[in-house]
Amino acid sequence: MKKAAIIGAGISGLSTAHLLKDRYDCTIFEKEETPGGLIRCRRVNGSLFHICGGHIFNSKRQDVLDWFWSIFNREEEFQKADRNSVVFMADGKHIPYPIENHIYLFDNETQKLFIQDLLSIAKNEGYEPHNFEEFLRNRFGETLYNIYFKPYNEKVWRRNLKSVPLSWLEGKLPMPTVEEMIFNNINQVKEKNFVHATFWYEKENGSQHIADKLSQGLNIKYNSNIESIERRGNKWIINEEDFDTVVFCGNIKQLPTLLKGVEITEYKEKIDALEYHGTTAVFCQIEKNNYSWIYLPDNKYESHRIICTGNFAASNNAPDTMTATVEFTDEISKDDIMEQLGRIPMNPKYIDHQYNKYTYPIQDADTRNMIASLKSELAKEDFFFTGRFADWEYYNMDVAIGAAMDLCKTL
Ligand SMILES: Cc1cc2nc3c(=O)[nH]c(=O)nc-3n(C[C@H](O)[C@H](O)[C@H](O)COP(=O)(O)OP(=O)(O)OC[C@H]3O[C@@H](n4cnc5c(N)ncnc54)[C@H](O)[C@@H]3O)c2cc1C
């Protein structure tokens, strides 16, 4: 049997190992001491802290769902939930998500402005936006752009929304038509079309359960931070062991220094220039509520959302506690966290926090071509890569699994 080295025991590496294990003798190298990457969780004071976000599962891809549910017992290990999200507006109103379906809850003045916006959007039919700002203005109108989409997205992306290319958000953007928005408001319809409108969540241990179960039976070398992958003849050498094939599921930014014996210098500058954001996840005790996510466009505080992980499963909370993660883009100090929490709604009380340096890859117009070209160069040497930061794509877990499936079919 051929030997494959897989770098990284996040969802991408773990899925890859499962998909290859009947055909390859697989070894996973993971730098941390537990599996999961971004989906890792840990218990703090008896409650479950998702070190990044609050991972929920669903997919539009039937092959991903079939594969996932062939490993997990849906009824025994998971529970299904409807997304119940809300936007806490700067003026104190709580508007259910998605905001464009709930214009009837705003004051008359805002409703009239929105109707005017819809009329001009309808006149503009066929207009092709060039960037995220144009997309939002053109799809939802000036009024919603100014009171919600602009302030919220500027907090998340920390940049002028004109500089966000649309390709980067492909498949992630809501695309309601004018007719749909009018219909949904008249009939007070809740949005059911987006991928996470309903979702699956683990009864115990949150997304750590996915990582723990997938890691069972695999050969994973933990605490193995791989700093060199060397091409010698037709083998790859990692920690003095040779492999026929490598699937790299770490961060593409590491490749120029990691790879020895193959020439990728011409990609180095572009790889170094790839932009990204990190996230500071602040684990808190908060007031009891029945929301899944609370969006915070208000500029009074830097946080853009609260993920009410305590509502995802009863086992996520210690007795008589309700927990959630308050999320900030990039790194923020403990002092700033404490100062900010005092202003954030729902009375969050600090329990713990974690900064993850790489959480949101940012593409430019050339990123996909550059990565496709590097992939095809390295594939000639039996070196492959897949994953959120290997592909520099805004993957959700299911899309990362799908990408691993697509790759493994070719190996
Ligand atoms: C805030 C936030 C919220 C999210 N919420 C959801 C959600 O609700 N639902 C959903 O489906 N998706 C969600 N996602 C997306 C999801 O987190 C990712 O799609 C998924 O975790 C990516 O997995 P990965 O294996 O590609 O990368 P990672 O999870 O980053 O895994 C990479 C692994 O490789 C290891 N590694 C890296 N370099 C090396 C090296 N040199 N040597 C050894 N090991 C190495 C790392 O330690 C890590 O374990 C969210 C993402 C974020 C940022």
The ligand as an SDF file (V2000), in Angstrom:
LIG
                    3D

 53 58  0  0  0  0  0  0  0  0999 V2000
  -15.6290   32.2020   13.3710 C   0  0  0  0  0  0  0  0  0  0  0  0
  -15.8990   31.0000   12.5290 C   0  0  0  0  0  0  0  0  0  0  0  0
  -17.1140   30.3440   12.6270 C   0  0  0  0  0  0  0  0  0  0  0  0
  -17.3880   29.2360   11.8270 C   0  0  0  0  0  0  0  0  0  0  0  0
  -18.5840   28.6140   11.9520 N   0  0  0  0  0  0  0  0  0  0  0  0
  -18.8540   27.5420   11.1960 C   0  0  0  0  0  0  0  0  0  0  0  0
  -20.0940   26.8540   11.3380 C   0  0  0  0  0  0  0  0  0  0  0  0
  -20.9250   27.1950   12.1770 O   0  0  0  0  0  0  0  0  0  0  0  0
  -20.3170   25.7780   10.5350 N   0  0  0  0  0  0  0  0  0  0  0  0
  -19.4070   25.3560    9.6190 C   0  0  0  0  0  0  0  0  0  0  0  0
  -19.6780   24.3610    8.9130 O   0  0  0  0  0  0  0  0  0  0  0  0
  -18.2150   25.9710    9.4720 N   0  0  0  0  0  0  0  0  0  0  0  0
  -17.9230   27.0460   10.2260 C   0  0  0  0  0  0  0  0  0  0  0  0
  -16.7100   27.6710   10.1110 N   0  0  0  0  0  0  0  0  0  0  0  0
  -15.7250   27.1610    9.1360 C   0  0  0  0  0  0  0  0  0  0  0  0
  -14.8870   25.9860    9.6980 C   0  0  0  0  0  0  0  0  0  0  0  0
  -14.2620   26.3790   10.8840 O   0  0  0  0  0  0  0  0  0  0  0  0
  -13.8150   25.5630    8.7040 C   0  0  0  0  0  0  0  0  0  0  0  0
  -14.3640   25.2910    7.4480 O   0  0  0  0  0  0  0  0  0  0  0  0
  -13.0600   24.2990    9.1030 C   0  0  0  0  0  0  0  0  0  0  0  0
  -12.8360   24.2160   10.4690 O   0  0  0  0  0  0  0  0  0  0  0  0
  -11.7370   24.2740    8.3550 C   0  0  0  0  0  0  0  0  0  0  0  0
  -11.0510   23.0910    8.6440 O   0  0  0  0  0  0  0  0  0  0  0  0
   -9.6140   22.8190    8.0470 P   0  0  0  0  0  0  0  0  0  0  0  0
   -9.2390   21.4400    8.4510 O   0  0  0  0  0  0  0  0  0  0  0  0
   -9.5910   23.1670    6.6120 O   0  0  0  0  0  0  0  0  0  0  0  0
   -8.6480   23.8910    8.7560 O   0  0  0  0  0  0  0  0  0  0  0  0
   -8.2370   24.0240   10.2920 P   0  0  0  0  0  0  0  0  0  0  0  0
   -9.3780   23.7630   11.1620 O   0  0  0  0  0  0  0  0  0  0  0  0
   -7.5210   25.3270   10.3910 O   0  0  0  0  0  0  0  0  0  0  0  0
   -7.2210   22.8290   10.5190 O   0  0  0  0  0  0  0  0  0  0  0  0
   -5.8640   22.8770   10.1770 C   0  0  0  0  0  0  0  0  0  0  0  0
   -5.1120   21.9330   11.1130 C   0  0  0  0  0  0  0  0  0  0  0  0
   -3.7760   21.8040   10.6600 O   0  0  0  0  0  0  0  0  0  0  0  0
   -2.8970   21.9040   11.7570 C   0  0  0  0  0  0  0  0  0  0  0  0
   -1.6080   22.3530   11.2130 N   0  0  0  0  0  0  0  0  0  0  0  0
   -1.3950   23.4760   10.4800 C   0  0  0  0  0  0  0  0  0  0  0  0
   -0.0900   23.5370   10.1080 N   0  0  0  0  0  0  0  0  0  0  0  0
    0.5100   22.4360   10.5970 C   0  0  0  0  0  0  0  0  0  0  0  0
    1.8510   21.9450   10.5380 C   0  0  0  0  0  0  0  0  0  0  0  0
    2.8180   22.5950    9.8960 N   0  0  0  0  0  0  0  0  0  0  0  0
    2.1380   20.7870   11.1720 N   0  0  0  0  0  0  0  0  0  0  0  0
    1.1630   20.1060   11.8250 C   0  0  0  0  0  0  0  0  0  0  0  0
   -0.1170   20.5220   11.9150 N   0  0  0  0  0  0  0  0  0  0  0  0
   -0.4370   21.6790   11.3010 C   0  0  0  0  0  0  0  0  0  0  0  0
   -3.5840   22.9080   12.6760 C   0  0  0  0  0  0  0  0  0  0  0  0
   -3.1180   22.8100   13.9930 O   0  0  0  0  0  0  0  0  0  0  0  0
   -5.0450   22.5020   12.5290 C   0  0  0  0  0  0  0  0  0  0  0  0
   -5.3890   21.4870   13.4430 O   0  0  0  0  0  0  0  0  0  0  0  0
  -16.4200   28.7810   10.9040 C   0  0  0  0  0  0  0  0  0  0  0  0
  -15.1920   29.4280   10.8160 C   0  0  0  0  0  0  0  0  0  0  0  0
  -14.9230   30.5200   11.6030 C   0  0  0  0  0  0  0  0  0  0  0  0
  -13.5960   31.1960   11.4900 C   0  0  0  0  0  0  0  0  0  0  0  0
  1  2  1  0
  2  3  1  0
  2 52  2  0
  3  4  2  0
  4  5  1  0
  4 50  1  0
  5  6  2  0
  6  7  1  0
  6 13  1  0
  7  8  2  0
  7  9  1  0
  9 10  1  0
 10 11  2  0
 10 12  1  0
 12 13  2  0
 13 14  1  0
 14 15  1  0
 14 50  1  0
 15 16  1  0
 16 17  1  0
 16 18  1  0
 18 19  1  0
 18 20  1  0
 20 21  1  0
 20 22  1  0
 22 23  1  0
 23 24  1  0
 24 25  2  0
 24 26  1  0
 24 27  1  0
 27 28  1  0
 28 29  2  0
 28 30  1  0
 28 31  1  0
 31 32  1  0
 32 33  1  0
 33 34  1  0
 33 48  1  0
 34 35  1  0
 35 36  1  0
 35 46  1  0
 36 37  1  0
 36 45  1  0
 37 38  2  0
 38 39  1  0
 39 40  1  0
 39 45  2  0
 40 41  1  0
 40 42  2  0
 42 43  1  0
 43 44  2  0
 44 45  1  0
 46 47  1  0
 46 48  1  0
 48 49  1  0
 50 51  2  0
 51 52  1  0
 52 53  1  0
M  END
$$$$
